[in-house]
Amino acid sequence: MGKNIVNSQSSDHLILDAKDRRLLLALFENGRATTTALAKKIGVSQEVANYRLSRLKKTGLLKRVIPIINLAALGYDTFRLQLRFGPMNEATKEKFVAQAVRTPQLSWFVRLAGPWDVVLLFSSQSIQEFSKIYNELIDDWGTHIDEKLLTIVTKIQHFPPTFLLGGTHNPLIVGTNTQRHALEPNQAKILKQLLFDGRKPLLEIARETSLSMATVKYHVELLQKRNVLLGFRPLLDYKTLQYDYFKVTIELQNPNERQQLEQRLLANNNIVYITESLGKYDLEFECCFLTVEELLACIESLKRTVHIQSYEIIFRNEELIVNAIPEVEQ
C-alpha cells in the first residue's frame, strides 16, 4: 500500500477576502461572464472587478480560465499511463518530456511525487491508434521505466473548491454521453483558442481563426448543445494559499461498496475531482488540504464507512499539459 507523501514548500501566501471569494465563485459558475456581470455579482465597480482579477492572476492563484471539454462526446476514449522511472538525470527527463508533448493525442501531462513520477492522458478514437502510441513510448523508454500502470478513464467529476469559496458542490461530468459527434476543423480551431484563454472574446477568436464572429458564436453554442463544451472554470494554483493538492487511489475489498464510497466523497467539500476508470482502482479522488494530517483523517473517516483494501497517496507536482484536444485533420 503506497503512502509516499511529499510536502510542498511554504512561502508567503495570498489571503483572500470575501469579495475575492465571491469573484472566484462567480467564475466557477460562469468562467466567461463579462467583467460587468462579475462586478454586479460581487457588488463592486467594473474597475474594481478588473483590478481584483488582475491581482489574482499576478499572485499566481488564478492561472487562467479553461473550457471543460467532454471528449467522449467526440468519440474519444481516454487512456491513462502512470510511470515510475529508474535513475534518470535531468537531461534525460527533459528528453522524455519533449517526446511526450509532441504526441498529438496527449491531452494531459502531470509530474507527480510519491509512488509515481508522471501521469499521461491520451485521447484516442481507437485502441489500435493508442496501442501504436503506447508501444512506441515503451520501446523508446522501457529501459528507464521501473513500473507502469495503464487504465482507461471512464468518468471524471469536476467540482468547484467549495472548501475555499462556499457555494454548492455541483460537478461538471466528463465521460457521460449518449451520442458521439465529429469535431469539425473550425470547431477545433475555436476550442484551441479557448484552451489558451477561456475568457477570450468571440471577436478575438474570430480574428485569430479567420472566421466571422457569427460563425464562432454558432459553433460555440453548438458544442455546448452537443454536450462537448460543458462549461468554463478557473484553473487555480492552490499552493499560493498553502494548500497541498493530493490524488488518492482506492481499491476496495468489496467493489459493490463503490457507490457508498462515492456518496461519502460527494459530501466532502475538499474533493475537487472524482475519477472512475477501468483497471486497478475502484475509485480515485483529488483533493486539497492544508496538512497531511487532514488528508489522513479524511481517509480514516472513509475506512469507517467502506472496506478499503489498499490506497495510494500521490502528490501532484507540476502540470505540463492541461486539457488539450487531439489534432484534427484540416
C-alpha positions as CSV (number, residue, x, y, z in Angstrom):
1,M,0.0,0.0,0.0
2,G,1.7,3.2,-1.2
3,K,1.7,6.1,1.2
4,N,4.5,8.2,-0.3
5,I,3.8,11.8,0.5
6,V,5.8,15.0,-0.3
7,N,5.0,18.2,1.4
8,S,5.0,21.5,-0.7
9,Q,7.4,24.3,0.2
10,S,5.9,27.1,2.4
11,S,6.1,30.6,1.2
12,D,4.4,33.9,1.6
13,H,0.8,33.2,0.7
14,L,-2.2,35.1,-0.6
15,I,-5.1,35.9,1.7
16,L,-8.5,36.0,0.1
17,D,-11.2,38.4,1.4
18,A,-14.9,37.9,0.9
19,K,-15.0,39.8,-2.4
20,D,-12.2,37.7,-3.8
21,R,-14.0,34.5,-2.9
22,R,-17.3,35.8,-4.4
23,L,-15.4,36.7,-7.6
24,L,-13.8,33.3,-7.9
25,L,-17.1,31.6,-7.1
26,A,-18.7,33.6,-9.9
27,L,-16.0,32.4,-12.3
28,F,-16.7,28.8,-11.3
29,E,-20.4,29.4,-12.0
30,N,-19.6,31.0,-15.4
31,G,-16.0,31.4,-16.4
32,R,-16.9,33.5,-19.4
33,A,-19.0,36.0,-17.5
34,T,-18.2,39.6,-18.5
35,T,-16.4,41.8,-16.1
36,T,-19.5,43.9,-15.9
37,A,-21.5,40.8,-14.8
38,L,-18.8,39.8,-12.4
39,A,-18.8,43.3,-10.9
40,K,-22.5,43.2,-10.4
41,K,-22.4,39.7,-8.9
42,I,-19.9,40.8,-6.2
43,G,-21.1,44.3,-5.6
44,V,-18.2,46.4,-6.9
45,S,-17.5,48.6,-9.8
46,Q,-16.2,47.2,-13.1
47,E,-12.8,48.9,-12.5
48,V,-12.5,47.2,-9.1
49,A,-13.5,43.8,-10.6
50,N,-10.8,44.2,-13.2
51,Y,-8.3,45.1,-10.6
52,R,-9.1,42.1,-8.5
53,L,-9.0,39.7,-11.5
54,S,-5.5,41.1,-12.4
55,R,-4.3,40.8,-8.8
56,L,-5.4,37.1,-8.6
57,K,-3.6,36.4,-11.8
58,K,-0.5,38.3,-10.7
59,T,-0.3,36.4,-7.4
60,G,-0.4,33.1,-9.4
61,L,-3.6,31.8,-7.8
62,L,-5.7,32.3,-11.0
63,K,-3.7,30.7,-13.8
64,R,-6.4,31.0,-16.4
65,V,-10.0,30.0,-17.2
66,I,-10.3,26.8,-19.2
67,P,-13.1,25.1,-21.0
68,I,-14.3,21.7,-19.7
69,I,-14.4,19.5,-22.8
70,N,-16.2,16.2,-22.9
71,L,-14.0,14.3,-25.4
72,A,-16.3,11.3,-25.0
73,A,-19.0,13.3,-26.9
74,L,-16.5,13.5,-29.8
75,G,-15.8,9.7,-29.9
76,Y,-12.6,9.7,-27.9
77,D,-11.6,7.3,-25.2
78,T,-9.1,8.4,-22.5
79,F,-6.1,6.2,-21.8
80,R,-4.1,7.0,-18.7
81,L,-0.5,5.9,-18.3
82,Q,1.3,6.2,-15.0
83,L,5.1,5.7,-14.9
84,R,7.7,5.3,-12.2
85,F,11.2,5.9,-13.6
86,G,14.5,4.4,-12.5
87,P,17.5,6.6,-12.1
88,M,17.4,9.5,-14.7
89,N,19.3,12.7,-14.9
90,E,17.5,15.9,-15.7
91,A,18.6,16.0,-19.3
92,T,17.1,12.5,-19.9
93,K,13.9,13.5,-18.2
94,E,13.6,16.6,-20.4
95,K,14.1,14.4,-23.5
96,F,11.2,12.2,-22.3
97,V,9.0,15.3,-21.8
98,A,9.9,16.7,-25.2
99,Q,9.0,13.4,-26.9
100,A,5.7,13.0,-25.0
101,V,4.4,16.5,-25.6
102,R,4.9,16.0,-29.4
103,T,2.3,13.3,-29.3
104,P,-0.8,14.7,-30.9
105,Q,-3.1,12.6,-28.8
106,L,-1.7,13.7,-25.5
107,S,-4.3,15.6,-23.6
108,W,-2.9,15.9,-20.0
109,F,0.6,15.5,-18.6
110,V,1.4,16.0,-14.9
111,R,4.6,15.5,-13.0
112,L,4.0,13.7,-9.7
113,A,5.7,12.9,-6.4
114,G,5.2,9.8,-4.4
115,P,4.8,6.3,-5.9
116,W,4.6,7.6,-9.5
117,D,6.7,10.1,-11.4
118,V,4.4,11.2,-14.2
119,V,0.9,10.6,-15.5
120,L,-0.1,11.0,-19.1
121,L,-3.6,11.0,-20.5
122,F,-4.0,10.2,-24.2
123,S,-7.3,10.7,-26.1
124,S,-7.8,8.3,-29.0
125,Q,-10.7,7.1,-31.2
126,S,-9.4,3.5,-31.4
127,I,-7.5,1.0,-29.3
128,Q,-5.3,0.4,-32.4
129,E,-4.3,4.1,-32.5
130,F,-3.4,4.1,-28.8
131,S,-1.6,0.8,-29.0
132,K,0.8,2.3,-31.5
133,I,1.4,5.3,-29.3
134,Y,1.9,3.2,-26.2
135,N,4.3,0.7,-27.9
136,E,6.4,3.5,-29.4
137,L,6.8,5.1,-26.0
138,I,7.6,1.9,-24.2
139,D,10.0,0.8,-26.9
140,D,11.9,4.1,-26.6
141,W,11.8,4.5,-22.8
142,G,11.3,1.0,-21.4
143,T,14.8,0.7,-20.1
144,H,14.2,3.8,-17.9
145,I,10.8,2.7,-16.6
146,D,10.7,0.7,-13.4
147,E,6.9,0.4,-13.3
148,K,3.9,1.3,-15.4
149,L,0.2,1.2,-15.0
150,L,-2.3,1.6,-17.8
151,T,-6.0,2.3,-17.1
152,I,-9.0,3.6,-19.2
153,V,-10.7,6.7,-17.7
154,T,-14.5,6.4,-18.0
155,K,-15.8,9.3,-16.0
156,I,-14.5,12.4,-14.3
157,Q,-16.5,14.7,-12.0
158,H,-15.1,18.3,-11.7
159,F,-16.1,20.1,-8.5
160,P,-15.7,23.7,-7.6
161,P,-13.5,24.3,-4.5
162,T,-16.3,24.8,-2.0
163,F,-13.9,24.3,0.9
164,L,-12.5,27.6,-0.2
165,L,-15.3,29.6,-1.8
166,G,-18.5,28.2,-0.4
167,G,-21.4,27.6,-2.8
168,T,-22.8,24.3,-4.0
169,H,-20.7,21.2,-4.6
170,N,-22.1,20.5,-8.0
171,P,-19.9,18.8,-10.6
172,L,-19.4,19.1,-14.3
173,I,-19.2,15.5,-15.5
174,V,-16.9,14.3,-18.3
175,G,-17.3,10.9,-19.9
176,T,-21.1,10.5,-19.9
177,N,-22.6,10.8,-23.4
178,T,-25.3,9.2,-25.4
179,Q,-24.3,10.4,-28.8
180,R,-21.0,11.0,-30.5
181,H,-20.2,13.9,-32.8
182,A,-17.4,14.5,-35.3
183,L,-15.3,17.6,-34.4
184,E,-15.1,19.9,-37.4
185,P,-11.8,21.7,-38.2
186,N,-13.3,25.1,-37.5
187,Q,-14.5,23.8,-34.1
188,A,-11.1,22.5,-33.3
189,K,-9.6,26.0,-34.1
190,I,-12.1,27.6,-31.8
191,L,-11.5,25.1,-28.9
192,K,-7.8,25.7,-29.1
193,Q,-8.3,29.4,-28.7
194,L,-10.5,28.8,-25.7
195,L,-8.0,26.3,-24.2
196,F,-5.4,29.1,-24.3
197,D,-7.8,31.6,-22.7
198,G,-11.3,30.5,-21.9
199,R,-12.3,34.2,-21.4
200,K,-11.1,35.3,-24.9
201,P,-13.8,37.4,-26.5
202,L,-15.6,35.9,-29.5
203,L,-14.3,38.8,-31.7
204,E,-10.7,38.0,-30.9
205,I,-11.3,34.3,-31.6
206,A,-12.8,35.2,-34.9
207,R,-9.8,37.3,-35.7
208,E,-7.3,34.6,-34.7
209,T,-9.2,31.9,-36.7
210,S,-10.1,34.0,-39.7
211,L,-13.8,33.1,-39.1
212,S,-16.7,35.5,-38.7
213,M,-17.9,36.3,-35.2
214,A,-21.3,34.8,-36.1
215,T,-19.6,31.5,-37.2
216,V,-17.6,31.4,-33.9
217,K,-20.8,32.1,-31.9
218,Y,-22.7,29.4,-33.8
219,H,-20.1,26.7,-33.2
220,V,-19.6,27.5,-29.5
221,E,-23.3,27.3,-28.9
222,L,-23.5,24.0,-31.0
223,L,-20.7,22.5,-29.0
224,Q,-22.5,23.4,-25.8
225,K,-25.8,21.9,-27.1
226,R,-24.0,18.7,-28.1
227,N,-22.6,18.2,-24.6
228,V,-19.0,18.7,-25.9
229,L,-18.3,22.0,-24.2
230,L,-19.6,21.6,-20.6
231,G,-18.6,24.9,-19.2
232,F,-15.7,27.2,-18.3
233,R,-13.9,27.1,-14.9
234,P,-10.8,28.7,-13.4
235,L,-7.6,26.8,-13.1
236,L,-6.2,27.6,-9.7
237,D,-2.8,27.1,-8.1
238,Y,-3.8,26.1,-4.5
239,K,-0.2,26.3,-3.3
240,T,-0.5,30.1,-3.3
241,L,-3.0,29.6,-0.4
242,Q,-0.7,27.0,1.3
243,Y,-3.0,24.1,0.3
244,D,-1.4,20.8,-0.9
245,Y,-3.0,19.0,-3.8
246,F,-3.3,15.2,-3.5
247,K,-4.6,12.4,-5.6
248,V,-5.8,9.3,-3.7
249,T,-6.4,6.0,-5.4
250,I,-8.5,3.4,-3.7
251,E,-9.0,-0.4,-4.0
252,L,-12.0,-1.8,-2.2
253,Q,-12.3,-5.3,-0.6
254,N,-15.9,-5.3,-1.9
255,P,-16.3,-3.4,-5.2
256,N,-20.0,-3.2,-4.5
257,E,-19.3,-0.5,-2.0
258,R,-18.1,1.9,-4.7
259,Q,-21.4,3.8,-4.7
260,Q,-21.3,4.2,-1.0
261,L,-17.7,5.5,-1.2
262,E,-18.7,7.9,-3.9
263,Q,-21.5,9.3,-1.8
264,R,-19.2,10.0,1.1
265,L,-16.8,11.8,-1.3
266,L,-19.6,13.9,-2.8
267,A,-20.3,15.2,0.7
268,N,-16.7,16.3,1.3
269,N,-16.1,19.9,0.2
270,N,-12.3,19.3,0.0
271,I,-12.8,17.0,-3.0
272,V,-12.2,18.7,-6.4
273,Y,-12.2,15.6,-8.7
274,I,-13.7,12.1,-8.6
275,T,-12.5,9.7,-11.3
276,E,-13.8,6.3,-12.4
277,S,-11.6,4.0,-14.5
278,L,-11.3,0.5,-15.9
279,G,-8.2,-1.1,-14.3
280,K,-6.6,-1.4,-10.9
281,Y,-8.6,1.2,-8.9
282,D,-12.2,1.1,-7.8
283,L,-12.3,4.9,-7.4
284,E,-10.0,7.9,-7.3
285,F,-10.3,11.4,-5.9
286,E,-8.3,14.6,-5.9
287,C,-8.4,16.9,-3.0
288,C,-6.9,19.9,-1.3
289,F,-5.9,20.1,2.4
290,L,-3.7,22.4,4.5
291,T,-1.9,19.5,6.2
292,V,-1.2,15.8,5.5
293,E,-2.9,15.0,8.8
294,E,-6.2,16.4,7.5
295,L,-5.9,14.1,4.5
296,L,-5.2,11.1,6.6
297,A,-8.1,11.9,8.8
298,C,-10.3,12.0,5.7
299,I,-9.1,8.6,4.7
300,E,-9.6,7.2,8.2
301,S,-13.2,8.5,8.0
302,L,-13.7,6.7,4.7
303,K,-12.4,3.5,6.3
304,R,-15.2,3.7,8.9
305,T,-17.7,3.6,6.0
306,V,-16.3,1.1,3.5
307,H,-13.7,-1.7,3.5
308,I,-10.6,-0.2,1.9
309,Q,-8.1,-2.9,0.8
310,S,-5.3,-0.5,-0.3
311,Y,-4.8,3.1,-1.3
312,E,-2.1,5.3,-2.6
313,I,-1.5,9.0,-1.9
314,I,0.1,10.9,-4.8
315,F,1.3,14.5,-4.7
316,R,0.7,16.4,-7.9
317,N,3.8,18.4,-8.6
318,E,3.6,20.2,-11.9
319,E,1.1,20.3,-14.8
320,L,2.9,20.4,-18.2
321,I,-0.1,19.9,-20.5
322,V,-3.6,20.6,-19.3
323,N,-6.9,19.7,-21.0
324,A,-5.6,19.6,-24.6
325,I,-7.6,18.2,-27.5
326,P,-6.2,15.9,-30.2
327,E,-5.1,17.2,-33.6
328,V,-7.9,17.3,-36.2
329,E,-7.2,17.0,-39.9
330,Q,-7.8,20.2,-41.7
